[in-house]
């Protein structure tokens, strides 16, 4: 019988330049020599995790697991845990911790996770951390490092409060760090700038309070095992990168 998938993959390969193929082969060979790493990133909204995680992923050949994305993918793929998650969501219930850990367990079997993973947005509570540890222990592995992105609340408030956007293009300005040429006006179109509804101190303060209350016990839990690396996140990106590099050596 014909094997269309093979023909299709050959055709797809023809469209890839030799240079790109050689780079990918080189990358895979380098990745084989990298030690396994299982990391958790913790930090409040606006701390810069999103800037750093692609670099950590590339440098250490890890897969990036964001719980929201994984949940949606598992539901779409109709995996056993995805089906259970969909039933919970449709009945208005929260997706239980064992389902989320099950989805993580499914996700880390992927080839791209063979060197390890970065978990972002999980665990948020101590019972979730315990459940995650138990699942990994059965596989003979454990969380290697928890990167705790620390940044003073007032710095985050200043970042958020000074932010203005041009809604149509998504261009973002900051009154202090990257002001528009004319106050309150988009540089390109000359149209007025607006603020996002939740870009205000009160909303952010309540989000930060909830974050600290929920996350501190998780940090304490991993601290007891000596796995937490504190990252001073209110520094230039290059300095934050250097801190992460030394934490992961």
N, C-alpha and C positions, 0 to 999 in steps of 0.2 A: 504493500500500500504506500501511497505517496506520503512524504513527511514534510508538510508545508512549513512547519515552524523552522526547520533547518534552512530551507530556502530563504525564508524571510530573514533569519538572523544573518545569513551570508550577505543578502542584499543590504541589510542595515550596516554590516561591517564595511561594505564597499564605500559607503558614504562617509566613513570616518577616515580622517587623514592619517597617514602613516605616523606622523609626528604625535598626534593625539593618542594613537594606539600604543606607541612606544612609551609615552609618558605614563599611560595607565598601567602598562606592564611593569614599568619601573616602580610606580607607586605601590603596586601589589607586592612586589619583591621586597621593598623596604618595609611594608606593613608586616610581612612575615617575621621580621626580626624585632618587632616592637613588643615589649611586655604587655600582658593583659592588664586592663584597668577598668574598674567599675566605679563610676563617680556619681555623686549627687550634687546638684547645684541648688543652693538656697539663697534667696535674696528678695528684698521687697520690690514692688513695682518701680521701674525706673533706675534700678541699681547698675545696669550695664551687663547683666547676664547674657542678654540677647546678642550683644556685640562680641562677647568672648567665646560663646559656645561653638560657633563654626570653626574658630581657630583651634580650640582644644580638640574638636572632632577630627580635623584634618591632621594636626600634629601627631595625634596618638592613634589614628585609624580606628576611631570608635563610631558607634551609631548613636544618634541623638534621639532619645525617646521622650516625647512630650505627651503626657497622659491624655490630654484632650484629643490630639491627633490620632493616638493609638486606639482610643475608644471608638472614634468615628470610623477608622479603618477596619476594626474588628466587626463592627456592626455591618458595614458595607460588605465585608467578605463572608458574613454569616458564619463565623467561627463559633464553636460551642459557647465560649464566653461572650462573644459578640451578640449571640441570640439572647443570652441571659441578660446582658446589659440593656438590650433593646426592650425586652419585656419590662425591666425595672423602670426605664425612662418613660415608657408608654403608660405605665400605671401611676406615674408621678412620683415614684420612689427614688431615693438616691441610689446610685450604683454602688453595691456593697464592696468593702475592701477586698474580699476574697476574689471577686470578679476582676477588679483592677489588677491585683497581683497575678491572677491567671492570664490576663491580657499581656502583662509585662513578660511573663514566662513564655508565652507564645512568641512575642516579638523578639526576644533575645535568641531565639533559634535561627533567626535569619542570618544568611551568610555575612552580611555587612556588620553583624554584631559579634563576629568570631573573636575579635580582639578586645571586646568589652563594650561598655555603653556609658552614655551620659544620661542620667535621669533628671528631668526638669519638671518641677511641679508635683513631685511625689517622692517620698512620703510627706504628708502634711501633719500627721499625728503619730504619737508613739505606737499605738496598736498597729498602724500601717507599717511603721519601721520594723517592728518585731516580725510581722508577717512576711515582709520582704526578705529580712535576714534568714528566716526559716526556709523560705523557698530557695534562696541562693545556697544555703548550707547543704541542702539535699543534693545540690549539683557540685558540692565540694569547693565552692567559691564564696566570696563575701564582698561587701562594699569596701573598696580600698581607701577612698577619701571623700569627705564631704567638704565642698568649697563653700564657705559662708561669706557671702558678699556683704560686707558691713559698710553702712553709709548713714551719717546722721540724718534723722528725719527732717531737720530744718533745711538741709541741702536739697533733699528731694522736693520739699515744698517750694523752695526757690526755683528749682528746675521747672516744676509744673506750673506755678503761678505766672511765670514770665513767658509761657509758651503761647504763641499766636499762630493760627494756620490760615492758609488760603484754601478754602474748602474744595474748590473746583479742581485744583492741581495736586492737593496734598502737601504743597510746600509748607515747611515749618520754620518759624522764626522764634527768637527769644530776645526779649527786651534787653537782656544783659549780655548773653553769650553770642548771639548772632542776630543783631537787630536788622530790620528792613532799612533800606536807604531813607525812606520817608516813614516816620512813625505811623503805625496803623494801616499801612498800604503795601500791597504785594509789589515786589521789585519788577516783575515781568509784565503784569497786566495793569497795574495801577488800581486794581480793585481793592475794596476794604478787606482787612483781615478780621477773623472772628476767633472766639475762644471755644474750645470744646466744652460741652455742658459740664463734664465731670472734672475739668481742669481747674479745680479750686481747692483752697486749703482745707475746707471742712470735709469735703469728700475724701481727699487724700488722707487726712488725719484719721478718719474712721477706718479706711482701708489699712493703714499702717498699724493702727492699734490692734486690729483683728489679726494682721500678719504676725506681729510680735507675740501676741497671746498664744496663737496656734503653733508657731514655729519654734519658740524658745525651748519647749520641752523636747522637741526632736533633736535640736542642737545639743542639749544636755545629755540626751541618750547616747548620741554618737561620741560626745566628748569623753564619756566614761570609758569608751573603748579606744580613746586616743586617735580618733580618725578625722577630727575636724581641723581644717586649715582655715584660719581667719584671713580674709582678703580685704584690705583697705580699699574700698571701691570708689571713694571720692578723689581719685587721682587720675592723671591723664591715662588714656587707654594703654599706652606702651608700658607704663609703670605697673598697671594692673596685670598686664600680660606677663611681666617679669616675675611678679609675685606668684602667679599661677604656675609658671614654669618651675620655680624653685620648690613649690609645694608638691609638684607631681614628679620630682626627680626620684 
